[in-house]
């Protein structure tokens, strides 16, 4: 008996469940030779299996979107690391991560505002009032209604500077001139230290060194002198000029033999070991009579 031809399947295989009972009745199959019957069954099973509709795989995001997401994730990770380091008192490390997050350009407006606010706090805590003021001004550019919480606004270090910036902005909005007594004109040495700190934070260490050295030629209070020498040492160490780095630390110890780095600074891998070397030499040196 000739083998009946296979009828075509419907476009979407909707009749899979009815196909075999309708076409290949039990009677027809039983009258076929065993070998042919087996071939028909196998063929039908293969055809039906081929009609199985597989669920579509989820579409992968375009390459540009993947890159954008990765940049956002890295920026948010830097922001979170910076905030954690700030809470731990590691201000230098916190400032570095916050700058990376801000410079990425991938933070949302509230995230940028949070980063700028903590940058201002760090600058104020480190006695960099001018740079602290600039950070608060940048925060107001992001959000003209920017404000601190009551606890933050009452802080003795950055609270007065925040209020100064807010007063200046409100006076400019109202068209009023800023009272002369509110304006603090920095001395030449203070201005050079502030500019040097900005270059240091931007990673321009040669420029920072030059500005710090220029500031030391001006009249500075002892705290500013030590700050300039310390960050000059840091800059030399970060550019692998360890002899010059140690020389700056020696100058600091001549000004203040009891000088110590802050806990977060002392553990830094670049300038921590040179500073400890200088301190050890100081202790071993015979006392001058």
Secondary structure, DSSP 4 states (H G I P E B T S, - for coil): -PPPPPPPPPTT-TTHHHHHHHHS-HHHHHHS-HHHHHHHHHHHHHHHHHTPPPPPPPPPPPHHHHHHHHHHHHHHHHHHHHHHHHHTT-HHHHHHHHHHHHHTT-S-HHHHHHHHHHHHHHHHHTT-HHHHHHHHHHHHHH-TT----HHHHT-TTTHHHHHHHHHHHHHHHTTPPPPGGG--PPPHHHHHHHHHHHHHHTT-HHHHHHHHHHHTTS---HHHHHHHHHHHHHHHHHTT-HHHHHHHHHHHHHH-TT----HHHHT-TTTHHHHHHHHHHHHHSPPP-
